[in-house]
Amino acid sequence: MRFKYFFIQIPFFFCLFLNAQTADKEVLLEVGGDPVYVSEFMNVYNKNLDLVQDESQKDVDAYLELFTNYKLKLKEAKTLGLDKKPSYNRELLTYRKQLAKNFMTDNTVTEALVEEAYHRISNDVKAQHILVLLSEDAAATDTLAAFNKITKLRETTLIEGFGNVMTQKADGKTIIAEQLGWFNGFKMVYAFENAAFNTAVGETSQPFRTRFGYHIVNVQDKRESRGERTVAHIMVVDKEDDATAENPETRIQDIYKKINQGEDFEALAKQFSDDKSSASKGGVMPPFSGGQLSAAKFEDVAFSLEDVGAVSKPFKTQYGWHIVKLYNKKPVADFKDIKTELVQKVQRDERSKRIDDALYSKLKKMYNLNNEEPNLDYFVSVLKADYYKRKWKLPSNFEADKILFTIGETNYTYKDFGNYLVKTQRNLRDSVPFNHIVSEKYTEFFNKSLVEYHEAHLEEVNSEFANVINEYRDGLLLFDLMENTIWNASKTDSLDIQEFYNSNKKEYILPERIDAVVASSTKQKTLKKVSKLLEENMSLDRIKNLVNSNDSVEVIFTSGIMDAEHQALPKGFKFKKGISKIFKHHDAFEVVQVKDILPETEKTLEEAKGAVISDYQNEKEAKWVKSLADKYKVVVNKDILKKVKSKIEKQ
């Protein structure tokens, strides 16, 4: 679901504002007899203009060609009946429900909760608590007893100390006591989070209730969150498939010694780091915050570095050995940068109840509904004791057709609410009065009906929602068409792919490579000595023993099969067997021993499979689109197109 939605937002697929066609009825073109209006094309063009990377897509003629291809594909999808598939309609319905949530909230309440959430993820609380366990549907007498117990425990903590009461009173059964450590926003249930953040350091909160029971929380400390770090690292991995590779711990320790000798961290990362994504940048990684990385040890080390420029000792994670250098540290991201993420979290959290209550009030005003509860005595009269045991049914003489309330033009009857009472039965204590049950259920049913009615009519009252749904409807349809027609080719067109590969072998080439050893040192004199030893065919281990010492690493070797783009080789390095001259590379001196030159060779189909399939699909799509243009006649109104170009030039 996520992948499909991401895919259709790529500009190539032209998410359309179909409703905009009412603004301008001039027909720009026809595709298979279907008119395409100027307004539709202009909405698409302007919406995607700032997103496209390819300059050709900003050219109106080139863009019109892509747009026409899109319309051809959409025409074909509907001809094939893909919009009638149950799976397509199920997914569209699922998306509609998800999207509707974003259009059915009170923005004022949401904004306040999001700002509060931002403050709370920007700060940490260290706390301990005592809990008197209580079930959510506890009887009134049990609820009062639990409240009195937690109140007495709080009074005792003020005299004897919170820690002492935790030790003496907690039994692990009805009274729970815990040291919680540090936490911030969204880590606890909302009521607990409120109590912790609203209580001063050293103070104990008033009793409060969650779904677990009654709590008191003692706040031990508060601090700002650790924020964000930018680091560079050098990583050495264990090359298990290479018996000749050096022990990674030995290699990382050698690199660490060179750092301590004053050699440049970034230059060493470029030469020796096995993290290809960061090595070329001197080991610098994108910024990250606490909990973002999958390696907790790496994160802990990074956050332990206090001073910019500080370098860690070598350490090991599940990925290999690392040395980390701190580049930058800053607090939690700016509010505007994470606001969207916070909105989503707030809407999923217990805080959403406040948003829901605001929505109910807003919709009541929108549909001119009052807040008064109708007379529900009839429903109280028909409930029986078996309701407590989930066995109650509507009586045979139930007054089903009477109208209970009306929203818009829809009537909700006694039967609708009666069925809700039946459907939502659950085991209850027989001490809960029927009038309380009916009143609570009515509120639930009324609010549920109100939201469902509004959601069902959302396109009628919100044009933005209608536009987005239309965009997704066509994008999802196109996704299914492309998946079935083009993207699954690797599964069904194996013979055609083989034939395509055979006809285009020369396009898939392994470049010329060398089997080489690269020696690196900051001292040219050292490399002169190493060069001579390499000429004598001395082993690398013996050379290292002669040149390096326990306290000083003068040379590091990199060996293996390398192409011209290998990080250890200078740009433009000429492949030639033997020992190269000494040259400067990455702020160090290097010498290369070329043992063998592997000539340029054609890749096998297996080696080039990804590129072959991609190229095959592109060629197949181009031919397919051409066939669609033959199948569905495309007629462009050139006079109107000229006006469109003129309008765009003036924008």
Secondary structure, DSSP 8 states (H G I E B T S, - for coil): -HHHHHHHTSGGG----GGGGGG---EEEEETTEEEEHHHHHHHHHHHTTT---GGGGSHHHHHHHHHHHHHHHHHHHHTTGGG-HHHHHHHHHHHHHHHHHTSS-HHHHHHHHHHHHHHHSEEEEEEEEEEE--TT--HHHHHHHHHHHHHHHHHHHHH-HHHHHHHH--SSSEEEEEEEEE-TTSS-HHHHHHHHTS-TT-B---EEETTEEEEEEEEEEEE---EEEEEEEEE---TT-TTS--HHHHHHHHHHHHHTT--HHHHHHHH-S-HHHHTTTTB---EETT-SS-HHHHHHHHH--STT-B---EEETTEEEEEEEEEEE-S--HHHHHHHHHHHHHHSTTHHHHHHHHHHHHHHHTT--------HHHHHH--GGGGGT-----TT--TTSEEEEETTEEEEHHHHHHHHHHT-----TTS-HHHHHHHHHHHHHHHHHHHHHHHTHHHH-HHHHHHHHHHHHHHHHHHHHIIIIITHHHH-HHHHHHHHHHTGGGSEE--EEEEEEEEES-HHHHHHHHHHHHTT--HHHHHHHH--SS----EEEEEEEETT-TTS-TT----SEE---EEETTEEEEEEEEEEE--EE--TTTTHHHHHHHHHHHHHHHHHHHHHHHS-EEE-HHHHHHHHHHHHT-
